[in-house]
Amino acid sequence: MAERPSNDQRNTATFAALTMVLLVVFGLVGLVAFVIPDVLLFVLVPVGLGILMVLHYLFWGRWLAATLREQEDADETFTTPTSESDHSE
């Protein structure tokens, strides 16, 4: 039985396939835009909104996740019970 490809190989193949699909889609939209110039507006608006969503996630969402993780760690260290041997000295 053939070995399963490693995660790096699978990720590389997935990235390559996604890149090719995006190139084909952009090419087709470009060809349609030559025939019907107003189509470009209908494509750019959703793409712009998608880019805003991605930027929102990258900047605000990751910051919030890191802040919550730090707060959770701080709460765990604050509520960790100490033994009496620590206080005897």
C-alpha positions as a LaTeX table, in Angstrom:
\begin{tabular}{lrrr}
\hline
Residue & $x$ (\AA) & $y$ (\AA) & $z$ (\AA) \\
\hline
Met1 & 0.00 & 0.00 & 0.00 \\
Ala2 & 1.32 & 3.42 & $-0.89$ \\
Glu3 & 2.31 & 5.78 & 1.91 \\
Arg4 & 0.13 & 8.79 & 2.59 \\
Pro5 & 1.76 & 12.12 & 1.65 \\
Ser6 & 3.05 & 14.23 & 4.52 \\
Asn7 & 1.11 & 17.23 & 5.78 \\
Asp8 & 3.60 & 19.59 & 4.12 \\
Gln9 & 3.10 & 17.90 & 0.76 \\
Arg10 & $-0.68$ & 17.99 & 1.14 \\
Asn11 & $-0.63$ & 21.65 & 2.19 \\
Thr12 & 1.58 & 22.53 & $-0.77$ \\
Ala13 & $-0.74$ & 20.71 & $-3.17$ \\
Thr14 & $-3.78$ & 22.42 & $-1.68$ \\
Phe15 & $-2.13$ & 25.84 & $-1.96$ \\
Ala16 & $-1.15$ & 25.15 & $-5.58$ \\
Ala17 & $-4.70$ & 24.05 & $-6.47$ \\
Leu18 & $-6.22$ & 27.09 & $-4.78$ \\
Thr19 & $-3.80$ & 29.39 & $-6.59$ \\
Met20 & $-4.68$ & 27.85 & $-9.95$ \\
Val21 & $-8.42$ & 28.15 & $-9.29$ \\
Leu22 & $-8.04$ & 31.81 & $-8.33$ \\
Leu23 & $-5.97$ & 32.51 & $-11.45$ \\
Val24 & $-8.63$ & 30.90 & $-13.66$ \\
Val25 & $-11.42$ & 32.83 & $-11.93$ \\
Phe26 & $-9.56$ & 36.14 & $-12.26$ \\
Gly27 & $-8.85$ & 35.37 & $-15.91$ \\
Leu28 & $-12.50$ & 34.65 & $-16.64$ \\
Val29 & $-13.64$ & 37.78 & $-14.80$ \\
Gly30 & $-11.09$ & 39.78 & $-16.81$ \\
Leu31 & $-12.42$ & 38.40 & $-20.08$ \\
Val32 & $-16.02$ & 39.11 & $-19.09$ \\
Ala33 & $-14.99$ & 42.65 & $-18.02$ \\
Phe34 & $-13.78$ & 43.31 & $-21.58$ \\
Val35 & $-17.22$ & 42.44 & $-22.93$ \\
Ile36 & $-19.33$ & 43.93 & $-20.12$ \\
Pro37 & $-17.30$ & 46.59 & $-18.25$ \\
Asp38 & $-19.93$ & 46.99 & $-15.49$ \\
Val39 & $-19.32$ & 43.40 & $-14.36$ \\
Leu40 & $-16.06$ & 44.51 & $-12.79$ \\
Leu41 & $-17.99$ & 46.65 & $-10.29$ \\
Phe42 & $-20.11$ & 43.65 & $-9.27$ \\
Val43 & $-16.93$ & 41.67 & $-8.64$ \\
Leu44 & $-14.84$ & 44.35 & $-6.92$ \\
Val45 & $-17.44$ & 45.21 & $-4.27$ \\
Pro46 & $-17.73$ & 41.67 & $-2.81$ \\
Val47 & $-13.96$ & 41.18 & $-3.11$ \\
Gly48 & $-13.41$ & 44.44 & $-1.24$ \\
Leu49 & $-15.84$ & 43.37 & 1.48 \\
Gly50 & $-14.07$ & 40.02 & 1.73 \\
Ile51 & $-10.71$ & 41.75 & 2.11 \\
Leu52 & $-12.16$ & 43.95 & 4.87 \\
Met53 & $-13.44$ & 40.85 & 6.67 \\
Val54 & $-10.04$ & 39.15 & 6.44 \\
Leu55 & $-8.25$ & 42.27 & 7.71 \\
His56 & $-10.78$ & 42.59 & 10.54 \\
Tyr57 & $-10.08$ & 39.00 & 11.57 \\
Leu58 & $-6.32$ & 39.38 & 11.32 \\
Phe59 & $-6.04$ & 42.60 & 13.29 \\
Trp60 & $-8.94$ & 42.59 & 15.74 \\
Gly61 & $-9.81$ & 38.90 & 16.05 \\
Arg62 & $-6.28$ & 37.70 & 16.72 \\
Trp63 & $-5.67$ & 40.57 & 19.15 \\
Leu64 & $-8.86$ & 39.66 & 21.03 \\
Ala65 & $-7.95$ & 35.96 & 21.11 \\
Ala66 & $-4.48$ & 36.73 & 22.48 \\
Thr67 & $-5.91$ & 39.12 & 25.08 \\
Leu68 & $-8.47$ & 36.56 & 26.25 \\
Arg69 & $-5.77$ & 33.87 & 26.41 \\
Glu70 & $-3.57$ & 36.14 & 28.56 \\
Gln71 & $-6.50$ & 36.99 & 30.80 \\
Glu72 & $-7.36$ & 33.31 & 31.22 \\
Asp73 & $-3.74$ & 32.50 & 32.12 \\
Ala74 & $-3.71$ & 35.36 & 34.63 \\
Asp75 & $-6.96$ & 34.12 & 36.18 \\
Glu76 & $-5.56$ & 30.60 & 36.49 \\
Thr77 & $-2.41$ & 31.79 & 38.26 \\
Phe78 & $-4.48$ & 34.04 & 40.54 \\
Thr79 & $-6.85$ & 31.25 & 41.59 \\
Thr80 & $-4.21$ & 28.53 & 41.99 \\
Pro81 & $-4.27$ & 27.41 & 45.63 \\
Thr82 & $-0.98$ & 27.54 & 47.50 \\
Ser83 & 0.08 & 24.96 & 50.03 \\
Glu84 & 0.64 & 25.85 & 53.70 \\
Ser85 & 4.32 & 24.94 & 53.44 \\
Asp86 & 4.80 & 28.05 & 51.27 \\
His87 & 3.51 & 30.26 & 54.11 \\
Ser88 & 5.34 & 28.61 & 57.00 \\
Glu89 & 8.62 & 30.43 & 56.44 \\
\hline
\end{tabular}
